[in-house]
Amino acid sequence: MTFTGDVSMTWRGLPANLKRLDWKKNPLRFFSPQFKAADLALSNFEGVLAPGDPKYAEPRLNLWAPVASGQVFKDAHIDLVSNANNHAFDGRDTGVLRTQAALLRTGVKVFGIGRTEAEARGPYIFRKAGTCVAILPGTTKSNKGNRGRARVALYPWNRWSELVKVVRHTVQNVCPNVVVYLHWGTEKIHFPKRKIKAFGRKIIDAGAMLLVGHHPHVLQGVEYYGGGAIVYSLGNFVFSNPKKSHRRTGLLRVELQPLAGNTGKNNNAGNTGKNNNAGKNGRRVRLARLELLPAMIHRGDYTPRPSNRVQAENLLRRLRAYCKPFGTQVVMHQGRIRFLSTADMRVPQATKPAP
């Protein structure tokens, strides 16, 4: 699977009446081969698709974009798009439903929003070769809140335990392999606060195998915990933040492998680990690899491009610092930054990027 951080199509000089976005202007084009090669490619769309400015959000927070710009995901081979974030209601409830409809018309799957809370919070289930993975969307923030005829998968801090319950229910009754794709955290800091770390660990304790975060606009560290992993923030992926720290990014690649001797239904005998049971709806899998393809968002058009050698080495040093509090080893292997757990990761360890 591949995951991006936040994608915004705002401030790209596109006319509101745009009919079709030219491929040469698609900001996801440089990573299209990686999206296409993945079994499942996910992205977080931050904003609203509308035929004109809804003039509802605060001007500095207004992330509306022309409806046709929603084509970028399908054209670049993104399969699944979340709209569960603090900007989902920037166009009122009408904007939420218009955005959902516009994205669905392009051919991508959409989750994290809907007409009911059950629809918005519901997982996307991916199945392959007798194995399922349930992807749960969520956001701990909303600029306007759940209003009118639309809902967002919103879990504000005084109700964060609801997401823990959803994770537990999904693991026990839907699919044993759960990934949470969550809009959370504090903006512009590289080290998550104590309450964020505690929340993330509770999600893993509830049975999730992986939590992938976004919202802070900068990259943060990776922690292996309790048989799972927490990627605290992927930062921006397409965004018009000019600061260099906001433009360092990457594409997260996740490889999963079936647990040895795990064949699925009623085959959990002898597995006593907290997150190690085979579910009734599929075989249990493990994280086999977490790695980041280094990228830099271009200052001119805010499009991510693969990093050059100097940029990649710089990002490696920074991610080592961000991961140090968690004891996660970070290495470069064939131009990709890998996050290693001594318990779960079995990969070659190179220290220099490939040419």
C-alpha positions as CSV (number, residue, x, y, z in Angstrom):
1,M,0.0,0.0,0.0
2,T,1.1,3.6,-0.5
3,F,0.0,6.6,1.6
4,T,0.4,10.4,1.0
5,G,0.1,13.2,3.4
6,D,-2.2,16.2,2.8
7,V,-3.2,17.1,-0.8
8,S,-4.7,20.5,-1.5
9,M,-5.6,21.8,-4.9
10,T,-6.1,25.3,-3.7
11,W,-4.0,28.3,-5.0
12,R,-3.0,26.6,-8.3
13,G,-4.3,29.3,-10.6
14,L,-7.1,27.0,-11.9
15,P,-10.3,28.6,-13.3
16,A,-13.5,27.8,-11.5
17,N,-15.1,26.6,-14.8
18,L,-12.2,24.2,-15.5
19,K,-13.5,21.3,-17.6
20,R,-10.4,19.0,-17.7
21,L,-7.0,19.3,-15.9
22,D,-4.1,18.8,-18.2
23,W,-1.8,15.9,-17.2
24,K,1.2,18.2,-17.2
25,K,-0.5,20.2,-14.5
26,N,-1.4,17.2,-12.3
27,P,0.7,17.6,-9.1
28,L,0.6,13.9,-8.5
29,R,2.1,12.9,-11.8
30,F,5.7,12.3,-10.6
31,F,4.6,9.5,-8.3
32,S,1.9,8.0,-10.6
33,P,4.1,4.8,-11.3
34,Q,4.3,4.1,-7.6
35,F,0.6,4.6,-7.1
36,K,-0.2,2.3,-10.1
37,A,2.2,-0.4,-8.8
38,A,0.6,-0.6,-5.4
39,D,-2.3,-2.9,-4.5
40,L,-3.9,0.1,-2.8
41,A,-3.0,3.7,-3.1
42,L,-4.5,6.2,-0.6
43,S,-4.5,10.0,-0.3
44,N,-6.0,12.6,1.9
45,F,-7.8,15.4,0.1
46,E,-7.9,18.5,2.2
47,G,-10.5,20.9,1.1
48,V,-13.8,21.2,-0.9
49,L,-14.6,20.8,-4.6
50,A,-17.0,23.5,-5.6
51,P,-18.1,25.4,-8.8
52,G,-17.2,28.6,-7.0
53,D,-15.8,29.9,-3.7
54,P,-18.3,28.9,-1.0
55,K,-17.1,32.0,1.0
56,Y,-17.7,30.1,4.3
57,A,-14.3,29.4,5.7
58,E,-12.0,32.0,7.1
59,P,-10.0,33.5,4.2
60,R,-6.7,32.2,5.4
61,L,-8.2,28.7,5.8
62,N,-10.3,28.6,2.7
63,L,-9.2,25.4,0.7
64,W,-11.9,25.2,-1.9
65,A,-10.8,24.1,-5.4
66,P,-12.6,23.8,-8.8
67,V,-14.6,20.6,-9.2
68,A,-12.5,19.4,-12.2
69,S,-9.3,19.4,-10.1
70,G,-10.7,16.3,-8.3
71,Q,-9.6,14.4,-11.4
72,V,-6.0,14.4,-10.2
73,F,-6.4,11.3,-8.0
74,K,-7.9,8.9,-10.5
75,D,-5.6,10.1,-13.3
76,A,-2.6,9.4,-11.1
77,H,-3.8,5.9,-10.1
78,I,-4.9,6.8,-6.6
79,D,-7.5,4.3,-5.5
80,L,-8.9,5.6,-2.3
81,V,-9.3,9.2,-1.1
82,S,-10.2,10.4,2.4
83,N,-11.9,13.7,3.1
84,A,-11.9,13.3,6.9
85,N,-10.0,16.5,7.9
86,N,-10.6,19.9,9.4
87,H,-11.4,21.5,6.0
88,A,-14.2,19.1,5.0
89,F,-16.9,21.6,6.0
90,D,-15.3,24.6,4.4
91,G,-18.3,24.6,2.0
92,R,-21.0,23.7,4.5
93,D,-22.7,20.4,4.4
94,T,-23.5,21.0,0.7
95,G,-19.8,21.2,0.1
96,V,-19.2,17.9,1.8
97,L,-21.7,16.1,-0.3
98,R,-20.7,17.8,-3.5
99,T,-17.1,16.9,-2.9
100,Q,-18.0,13.3,-2.3
101,A,-20.1,13.1,-5.4
102,A,-17.4,14.8,-7.6
103,L,-14.7,12.5,-6.4
104,L,-16.9,9.4,-6.9
105,R,-17.7,10.5,-10.5
106,T,-14.0,10.4,-11.3
107,G,-13.9,6.7,-10.4
108,V,-12.0,6.8,-7.1
109,K,-13.3,5.4,-3.8
110,V,-14.1,7.9,-1.1
111,F,-14.3,7.5,2.7
112,G,-14.4,9.6,5.8
113,I,-17.5,11.6,4.8
114,G,-21.1,10.8,4.1
115,R,-24.8,11.5,4.8
116,T,-24.7,9.6,8.1
117,E,-22.1,9.1,10.9
118,A,-22.1,5.3,10.1
119,E,-21.2,6.0,6.5
120,A,-18.5,8.6,7.4
121,R,-16.9,6.4,10.0
122,G,-17.2,3.1,8.1
123,P,-14.0,1.3,7.0
124,Y,-12.9,0.7,3.5
125,I,-12.3,-3.1,3.1
126,F,-9.5,-4.2,0.8
127,R,-9.3,-7.9,0.0
128,K,-6.6,-10.0,-1.7
129,A,-5.8,-13.7,-1.7
130,G,-7.9,-14.5,1.4
131,T,-6.7,-11.6,3.4
132,C,-8.5,-8.4,4.2
133,V,-7.3,-5.0,5.4
134,A,-9.8,-2.5,6.9
135,I,-8.8,1.1,6.5
136,L,-10.5,3.4,9.0
137,P,-10.7,7.2,8.3
138,G,-10.8,9.9,11.0
139,T,-10.1,13.4,12.0
140,T,-9.7,14.9,15.5
141,K,-10.4,18.4,14.1
142,S,-13.0,20.2,12.1
143,N,-13.1,23.9,11.4
144,K,-16.9,24.0,11.4
145,G,-18.0,20.6,12.9
146,N,-20.6,18.1,11.7
147,R,-23.5,20.1,10.4
148,G,-26.7,19.8,8.4
149,R,-27.2,16.8,6.1
150,A,-23.5,15.7,6.0
151,R,-21.1,14.0,8.4
152,V,-17.4,13.6,8.7
153,A,-15.6,10.9,10.7
154,L,-14.9,13.3,13.5
155,Y,-13.4,12.2,16.8
156,P,-12.8,15.4,18.9
157,W,-10.4,15.1,21.8
158,N,-13.2,14.8,24.4
159,R,-14.5,11.8,22.3
160,W,-11.3,10.1,21.2
161,S,-12.3,6.9,23.0
162,E,-15.0,6.5,20.3
163,L,-12.3,5.8,17.7
164,V,-10.7,3.3,20.0
165,K,-14.0,1.5,20.2
166,V,-14.5,1.6,16.4
167,V,-11.0,0.0,16.0
168,R,-11.8,-2.7,18.5
169,H,-15.1,-3.5,16.9
170,T,-13.6,-3.6,13.4
171,V,-10.8,-6.0,14.5
172,Q,-13.2,-8.3,16.3
173,N,-16.2,-8.3,13.9
174,V,-15.1,-7.1,10.4
175,C,-11.5,-7.7,9.6
176,P,-8.5,-8.5,11.9
177,N,-6.1,-6.3,10.0
178,V,-6.9,-2.6,10.7
179,V,-5.1,0.5,9.5
180,V,-6.2,3.9,10.8
181,Y,-5.6,6.9,8.5
182,L,-6.0,9.9,10.9
183,H,-5.9,13.7,10.6
184,W,-4.5,14.7,14.0
185,G,-1.7,16.3,15.9
186,T,-0.3,19.8,16.3
187,E,0.8,21.8,13.3
188,K,4.4,22.8,12.5
189,I,6.1,20.6,15.1
190,H,8.3,17.6,14.4
191,F,7.8,15.8,17.7
192,P,4.3,14.8,18.7
193,K,3.0,15.9,22.1
194,R,2.4,13.5,24.9
195,K,-1.3,13.2,24.5
196,I,-0.9,12.4,20.8
197,K,1.5,9.6,21.6
198,A,-0.8,8.2,24.3
199,F,-3.8,8.3,21.9
200,G,-1.8,6.6,19.2
201,R,-0.8,3.8,21.5
202,K,-4.3,3.2,22.6
203,I,-5.3,2.8,19.0
204,I,-2.7,0.1,18.6
205,D,-3.7,-1.5,21.9
206,A,-7.2,-1.7,20.5
207,G,-5.9,-4.0,17.7
208,A,-4.8,-1.7,14.9
209,M,-1.7,-2.8,13.1
210,L,-0.8,0.6,11.7
211,L,-1.8,4.2,12.3
212,V,-0.8,6.7,9.5
213,G,-1.2,10.4,10.5
214,H,-1.4,13.7,8.7
215,H,-2.3,17.3,9.5
216,P,0.8,18.8,11.1
217,H,2.2,20.0,7.7
218,V,5.6,18.6,8.6
219,L,7.1,15.1,8.9
220,Q,7.3,13.4,12.2
221,G,8.8,10.2,13.5
222,V,7.7,6.5,13.3
223,E,7.2,4.4,16.4
224,Y,6.9,0.6,16.7
225,Y,4.7,-0.3,19.6
226,G,2.8,-3.3,20.8
227,G,3.1,-5.3,17.6
228,G,2.0,-2.3,15.4
229,A,3.4,0.9,14.1
230,I,2.5,4.6,14.3
231,V,3.6,7.0,11.5
232,Y,2.9,10.2,13.4
233,S,2.8,12.6,10.4
234,L,3.4,12.4,6.7
235,G,3.3,16.1,6.5
236,N,2.2,17.8,3.2
237,F,2.3,16.1,-0.2
238,V,0.7,18.8,-2.4
239,F,0.4,22.1,-0.5
240,S,1.3,25.7,-1.0
241,N,3.2,26.2,2.2
242,P,6.5,28.0,1.1
243,K,8.7,27.0,4.1
244,K,11.3,24.4,3.3
245,S,10.4,22.3,6.4
246,H,6.8,22.2,5.1
247,R,8.0,21.0,1.6
248,R,10.0,18.1,2.8
249,T,7.9,15.0,2.2
250,G,7.7,11.5,0.8
251,L,5.5,8.7,-0.2
252,L,4.9,6.0,2.4
253,R,5.1,2.4,1.2
254,V,3.8,-0.3,3.4
255,E,4.4,-4.0,2.7
256,L,2.3,-6.6,4.5
257,Q,2.9,-10.4,4.8
258,P,0.7,-13.2,6.2
259,L,1.7,-14.5,9.5
260,A,3.4,-17.9,9.3
261,G,0.9,-20.8,9.9
262,N,-2.1,-18.4,9.7
263,T,-4.7,-19.6,7.2
264,G,-7.7,-17.7,8.3
265,K,-11.0,-18.8,9.8
266,N,-10.9,-20.4,13.2
267,N,-7.1,-20.7,13.0
268,N,-6.0,-18.7,15.9
269,A,-5.1,-21.6,18.2
270,G,-1.8,-21.1,19.9
271,N,-1.5,-17.4,19.0
272,T,-1.5,-15.6,22.3
273,G,-0.1,-12.2,21.3
274,K,-2.4,-9.2,21.7
275,N,-2.5,-8.5,18.0
276,N,-1.7,-11.9,16.7
277,N,-5.0,-13.7,16.2
278,A,-6.5,-14.7,12.9
279,G,-9.9,-13.2,12.4
280,K,-12.9,-14.9,11.1
281,N,-12.9,-12.7,8.0
282,G,-9.4,-13.2,6.8
283,R,-5.8,-14.2,7.6
284,R,-3.8,-12.1,10.0
285,V,-0.9,-10.3,8.4
286,R,2.1,-8.4,9.8
287,L,4.0,-5.3,8.9
288,A,6.9,-6.5,6.8
289,R,8.3,-3.1,5.7
290,L,7.7,0.6,6.2
291,E,9.6,2.9,3.9
292,L,9.5,6.5,2.6
293,L,10.3,7.5,-1.0
294,P,11.9,11.0,-0.3
295,A,10.4,13.9,-2.1
296,M,10.5,17.7,-2.1
297,I,7.6,19.9,-2.9
298,H,8.7,22.4,-5.6
299,R,8.6,26.0,-4.5
300,G,7.2,27.2,-7.8
301,D,4.2,24.9,-8.4
302,Y,3.9,23.1,-5.1
303,T,4.2,19.8,-6.8
304,P,6.2,17.0,-5.1
305,R,9.1,15.6,-7.0
306,P,11.5,12.7,-6.1
307,S,14.4,14.1,-4.0
308,N,17.9,14.3,-5.4
309,R,20.8,12.7,-3.5
310,V,21.5,15.8,-1.3
311,Q,17.8,16.2,-0.4
312,A,17.4,12.5,0.4
313,E,20.5,12.5,2.7
314,N,19.3,15.6,4.4
315,L,15.8,14.0,5.0
316,L,17.5,10.8,6.3
317,R,19.3,12.8,9.0
318,R,16.2,14.6,10.0
319,L,14.1,11.5,10.2
320,R,16.7,9.8,12.3
321,A,16.3,12.7,14.8
322,Y,12.5,12.6,14.7
323,C,12.6,8.8,15.3
324,K,15.3,8.8,18.0
325,P,12.8,9.2,20.9
326,F,11.0,6.1,19.7
327,G,14.1,3.9,19.3
328,T,13.3,3.4,15.6
329,Q,16.3,2.7,13.4
330,V,16.3,4.6,10.1
331,V,18.4,3.6,7.1
332,M,18.7,4.4,3.4
333,H,18.3,1.4,1.1
334,Q,18.3,1.8,-2.7
335,G,17.2,5.4,-2.4
336,R,14.4,4.7,0.0
337,I,14.3,5.6,3.7
338,R,13.4,2.5,5.8
339,F,12.1,2.4,9.3
340,L,13.3,-0.7,11.1
341,S,12.0,-2.6,14.1
342,T,14.3,-5.2,15.5
343,A,11.3,-7.4,16.2
344,D,9.5,-7.1,12.9
345,M,11.8,-5.8,10.2
346,R,14.2,-8.1,8.3
347,V,15.7,-6.1,5.5
348,P,19.2,-5.3,4.1
349,Q,20.7,-2.3,5.9
350,A,22.5,0.1,3.7
351,T,23.7,3.5,4.8
352,K,24.1,5.2,1.5
353,P,21.4,6.2,-1.1
354,A,21.5,4.5,-4.4
355,P,22.7,6.5,-7.4
